[in-house]
């Protein structure tokens, strides 16, 4: 299994202001579903930051997202480790398969793969 990208997820009630602020640093909007918006560097597209008002299907806004090439293998490894699953593995209508897990620091990690 390999990691494709890692990005911070920031809970925000200031989506427009966040887009404008991070635009000053060179980020551009690459995805916006209203409740979740991702900004990326045009020169390095895997340098990203995501803002969320809430999570559409999960119980919490995760602290970070990790995109992997095999989310099912990641889920199996996490289950076998005994780590706390915060949101079960499932296919989402916006084209990802994902789950949430709590890391040893109490942070919630959204582990995903695009379908």
C-alpha positions, -999 to 999 in steps of 0.1 A, spaced: 0 0 0 13 35 -8 3 70 3 -8 93 -25 -13 125 -5 -19 138 30 -38 170 38 -50 188 69 -88 190 74 -99 223 90 -133 228 105 -145 261 92 -175 284 92 -156 308 70 -152 290 37 -151 321 14 -127 339 37 -105 307 39 -104 304 1 -94 341 -2 -68 339 25 -51 307 12 -53 322 -23 -28 348 -11 -4 319 -5 -9 305 -40 -37 279 -33 -66 275 -58 -99 258 -53 -100 223 -68 -132 210 -53 -162 225 -35 -193 205 -25 -206 234 -3 -198 216 30 -163 206 20 -138 226 -1 -102 216 -11 -76 240 -22 -44 229 -39 -11 244 -52 -12 246 -90 25 239 -91 24 209 -67 -12 195 -68 -7 171 -39 0 201 -16 -36 206 -4 -57 218 25 -94 210 31 -120 230 49 -153 216 62 -184 230 78 -193 194 88 -188 159 75 -217 148 52 -218 112 65 -192 110 93 -198 117 130 -170 143 132 -149 166 110 -116 146 107 -83 163 116 -65 150 85 -70 129 54 -47 103 40 -53 91 4 -40 56 -1 -39 33 -32 -57 4 -13 -81 16 13 -94 -20 19 -59 -31 29 -55 0 51 -88 -8 68 -78 -44 74 -44 -33 89 -61 -8 112 -88 -33 123 -61 -59 131 -42 -33 151 -71 -27 174 -73 10 167 -107 27 172 -128 30 141 -147 62 143 -166 58 109 -168 25 91 -155 17 57 -180 28 31 -184 41 -4 -195 77 -5 -217 93 -32 -189 118 -41 -166 91 -54 -144 80 -25 -143 49 -4 -132 58 31 -132 52 69 -122 73 99 -98 60 126 -85 76 158 -47 78 160 -27 74 193 -29 112 199 -67 112 197 -68 128 162 -93 115 137 -78 104 104 -100 101 72 -84 73 52 -96 72 16 -92 61 -20 -109 76 -50 -131 51 -69 
